[in-house]
Amino acid sequence: MADEKKLTPRGEDFAAWYNEVVLRAELADYSPVRGSMVIRPWGYGIWENMQRALDDMFKATGHENAYFPLLIPMSFIEREQEHVEGFAPELAVVTRAGGKELEEPLVIRPTSETIIYSMYAKWVQSWRDLPVLLNQWANVMRWEMRTRLFLRTSEFLWQEGHTAHATGEEAERETLLILGIYRRFMEEWMAMPPITGLKSNSEKFAGAVRSYACEALMQDNKALQAGTSHFLGQNFSRQFDLKFQSEAGQEEYAWNTSWGVSTRLVGGLVMTHGDDAGIVVPPRLAPLQVVIVPILKGDDTAAAVKAKAAEVADRLRELGLRARVDDRDNVSPGSKYYEWERKGVPMRVEIGPRDLAEGKLALARRLVPEGAKRKEFVAEGEAVAGMPERLEAFQAELLQAALRRRDEHSYRGVKSVDEVKEILDGPGGFVFTGWNGDPAVEQTMKDACKATSRVVASEEFRSETPPERCVSGDGPSQMEVVWARAY
Amino acid sequence: MADEKKLTPRGEDFAAWYNEVVLRAELADYSPVRGSMVIRPWGYGIWENMQRALDDMFKATGHENAYFPLLIPMSFIEREQEHVEGFAPELAVVTRAGGKELEEPLVIRPTSETIIYSMYAKWVQSWRDLPVLLNQWANVMRWEMRTRLFLRTSEFLWQEGHTAHATGEEAERETLLILGIYRRFMEEWMAMPPITGLKSNSEKFAGAVRSYACEALMQDNKALQAGTSHFLGQNFSRQFDLKFQSEAGQEEYAWNTSWGVSTRLVGGLVMTHGDDAGIVVPPRLAPLQVVIVPILKGDDTAAAVKAKAAEVADRLRELGLRARVDDRDNVSPGSKYYEWERKGVPMRVEIGPRDLAEGKLALARRLVPEGAKRKEFVAEGEAVAGMPERLEAFQAELLQAALRRRDEHSYRGVKSVDEVKEILDGPGGFVFTGWNGDPAVEQTMKDACKATSRVVASEEFRSETPPERCVSGDGPSQMEVVWARAY
């Protein structure tokens, strides 16, 4: 039965709204295992569509999928110094298996660099074996004390790409290629336009030389790190003896990259487009793009209305759309509307006896543009044939709205820590400032503003006029950095 | 570089052949973690195609995907008595996480009935919430002492469906629906025709009321359990309090089913179609269906040959086929032939200067029908346009060959344990006999013949003349059972 209790409004308590909407849109649920969640079919359907789109993009750029073991010997994790320091506190450890104590404990992968590069060392002998361009779709485990559905859970699903190259330049190009793919995916599929850039040393991946990230701005004007791409240099290849004979006949260490996005993206989607009625799923990712609700009057028109609903669904599916009739007998049309709005289906089609008589369909978009009517009555043929275009327009509007929101909450030319604090205590958003590169400034920012450096902005996100001074007042700016409070 | 050392012939040592071909076709590799393997891109590509086909079949019958936690509280596993007895010896146990000893140990799922039905209990209140028809694609862990690539590893990938129904009849129908889907998938996609039937009590799933299985016959005439579908009755719903209010207003326990196939299927594929040159992948599952090898003579025809190869690949892809040019400069055409034969690509196209001049392509099938020529020279247009049909014919021939082999090694009307032993010590295969249903006969068969009861044959696999007596000589037959040595 549809549960029509209203959600806590976003403006009142964004965090409460988020949890409620994730549960009540049936994206996910809490499990009896602390820190682990259950991804329900509606949430998993969105993730499947994300996977399909990303997987196609990875394959189009020469990557292949593979699968590596879940369990990693503790000694592997310990081999790269920064890596173990970063991950040790979060490890889940298997000490007993098959009824016996294990000689060496095994950890559930928090990420797979160590096990994967140990295999590459076995497969790669010569420059002819390079590059190796693999990705895996997998579950990983990072023991978390404070968890939030999708955003931070002990177990999560992700993809992790791991590549090996003959030169550092090629590996760096790969890192940026993937950063670009992530950005494009977030824009074109999620309608969640991120800014991109380099992570500071204190924020980079444990074991990387350089980490790049996509950072998206949520509706509460906090940043979400939505995807990362790491240039690992030779840090792991040295530890795992991943060597090759170069074309010139010399023995060299390979150069690695790793990169990932996770089910956290589903949380980002919710916080980018949702409203007080529920979530809004961009049409390209919606498991169901068009829901058709027949309005039955209990008279002799019912059979004809049902038949028309089924016919419209068939014709929409023939156009390649994901459409179906909600023909539940024991739920009222009004309850169906609430339920599908809460679940964020982009378009609803209503068919009643009068529509049937007039040869029209009533179309209701999940979000109604300002000034537009809630429902449009459109001649049936035109409604069906024009549906792909309407959905694409809806997708484009979501992106435009998110871009506008991001731009409105990007503050440039900010010159002091006080000013940053004022913005973040007020409306919040991305604050662009100069930085001298000193980690002490990051600490100041944490203490004074509860903010972290999100990225050193990539070229396309830098301000037209570069900042001259560091935001700390201490010396000239070396780079333009973006500060925000973050998830 | 292609490794052209010959494989151990199947006739000499089937087990050695299997391991070699899995490694050298680059389907999988051993990992540094005992009992866990690495699935390499070629093996994973086959698994991805299997997933896609099965997933479509599940969705077409109303199932949806979801995801449940990897870790299960030990107390959950212990709740169903038979279940814990079956799985306890194989559990991998997390005792430490986030730097602390856990209060309650968590096990890595060996299968997910317990965690999943505990969630269903939360979601299901009324008959209106039923049926619940979910599937998950996941990794599971069963600690194994003696492992074999794909066939028996501690960690493996699988899908596990879990459903809840209002009546036992409906759940039983679901169990058989899925058994039929598995059978159809194995026939139509894998060209690996199984026999189906009911497992005996001693062979059924720990916690099931009845287990049904697909059993396929490998080339060494041993049986492979390739998929199982379980009717769980109310065993789990009682333990996890999965109750609902019936339409009549009464509180009742739901009826469950669970069912799964795993990456073991890849091993089955290898042992069904492989030959002494490598594996053979049925076209519908092949990650690459047509490989195009340009024959370059190092003269001025090279550019034209390369261009033609690329053009042919494009046109095959336009027909929806998975085709690509192997344009590696540092590998000879002969080495490429060996490599792609070992990897089982169904069709090879060769293009050299003479073919180009004559407007023909040389087509080489991975398996050549008896009496046919190794290569066919076919006019280019016809070769391209006819490729889908050729691949379908190849697929059909694989199924026919496997059916023929299965029938040739199915022994019916067998009347004594000695006779069973003679067959299994000799050629081996499926041996159909009468059975009085007494587990003591199964023990006799294990001791005397190293054979297990694979299934009580489903109706369509029973002998025309039902056996009259139990194979033990002890009383009349109650059912027709199939014995085999098994993986």
Boltz contact constraints between the chains, C-beta under 6 A:
constraints:
  - contact:
      token1: [A, 31]
      token2: [B, 69]
      max_distance: 6.0
  - contact:
      token1: [A, 32]
      token2: [B, 118]
      max_distance: 6.0
  - contact:
      token1: [A, 33]
      token2: [B, 69]
      max_distance: 6.0
  - contact:
      token1: [A, 33]
      token2: [B, 71]
      max_distance: 6.0
  - contact:
      token1: [A, 36]
      token2: [B, 69]
      max_distance: 6.0
  - contact:
      token1: [A, 38]
      token2: [B, 68]
      max_distance: 6.0
  - contact:
      token1: [A, 38]
      token2: [B, 119]
      max_distance: 6.0
  - contact:
      token1: [A, 39]
      token2: [B, 66]
      max_distance: 6.0
  - contact:
      token1: [A, 39]
      token2: [B, 67]
      max_distance: 6.0
  - contact:
      token1: [A, 40]
      token2: [B, 66]
      max_distance: 6.0
  - contact:
      token1: [A, 41]
      token2: [B, 64]
      max_distance: 6.0
  - contact:
      token1: [A, 41]
      token2: [B, 66]
      max_distance: 6.0
  - contact:
      token1: [A, 44]
      token2: [B, 65]
      max_distance: 6.0
  - contact:
      token1: [A, 44]
      token2: [B, 66]
      max_distance: 6.0
  - contact:
      token1: [A, 44]
      token2: [B, 67]
      max_distance: 6.0
  - contact:
      token1: [A, 64]
      token2: [B, 41]
      max_distance: 6.0
  - contact:
      token1: [A, 65]
      token2: [B, 44]
      max_distance: 6.0
  - contact:
      token1: [A, 66]
      token2: [B, 39]
      max_distance: 6.0
  - contact:
      token1: [A, 66]
      token2: [B, 40]
      max_distance: 6.0
  - contact:
      token1: [A, 66]
      token2: [B, 41]
      max_distance: 6.0
  - contact:
      token1: [A, 66]
      token2: [B, 44]
      max_distance: 6.0
  - contact:
      token1: [A, 67]
      token2: [B, 39]
      max_distance: 6.0
  - contact:
      token1: [A, 67]
      token2: [B, 44]
      max_distance: 6.0
  - contact:
      token1: [A, 68]
      token2: [B, 38]
      max_distance: 6.0
  - contact:
      token1: [A, 69]
      token2: [B, 31]
      max_distance: 6.0
  - contact:
      token1: [A, 69]
      token2: [B, 33]
      max_distance: 6.0
  - contact:
      token1: [A, 69]
      token2: [B, 36]
      max_distance: 6.0
  - contact:
      token1: [A, 70]
      token2: [B, 139]
      max_distance: 6.0
  - contact:
      token1: [A, 70]
      token2: [B, 155]
      max_distance: 6.0
  - contact:
      token1: [A, 71]
      token2: [B, 33]
      max_distance: 6.0
  - contact:
      token1: [A, 89]
      token2: [B, 99]
      max_distance: 6.0
  - contact:
      token1: [A, 92]
      token2: [B, 94]
      max_distance: 6.0
  - contact:
      token1: [A, 92]
      token2: [B, 97]
      max_distance: 6.0
  - contact:
      token1: [A, 93]
      token2: [B, 96]
      max_distance: 6.0
  - contact:
      token1: [A, 94]
      token2: [B, 92]
      max_distance: 6.0
  - contact:
      token1: [A, 94]
      token2: [B, 94]
      max_distance: 6.0
  - contact:
      token1: [A, 95]
      token2: [B, 95]
      max_distance: 6.0
  - contact:
      token1: [A, 96]
      token2: [B, 93]
      max_distance: 6.0
  - contact:
      token1: [A, 97]
      token2: [B, 92]
      max_distance: 6.0
  - contact:
      token1: [A, 97]
      token2: [B, 143]
      max_distance: 6.0
  - contact:
      token1: [A, 98]
      token2: [B, 143]
      max_distance: 6.0
  - contact:
      token1: [A, 99]
      token2: [B, 89]
      max_distance: 6.0
  - contact:
      token1: [A, 118]
      token2: [B, 32]
      max_distance: 6.0
  - contact:
      token1: [A, 119]
      token2: [B, 38]
      max_distance: 6.0
  - contact:
      token1: [A, 128]
      token2: [B, 330]
      max_distance: 6.0
  - contact:
      token1: [A, 139]
      token2: [B, 70]
      max_distance: 6.0
  - contact:
      token1: [A, 143]
      token2: [B, 97]
      max_distance: 6.0
  - contact:
      token1: [A, 143]
      token2: [B, 98]
      max_distance: 6.0
  - contact:
      token1: [A, 155]
      token2: [B, 69]
      max_distance: 6.0
  - contact:
      token1: [A, 155]
      token2: [B, 70]
      max_distance: 6.0
  - contact:
      token1: [A, 330]
      token2: [B, 128]
      max_distance: 6.0
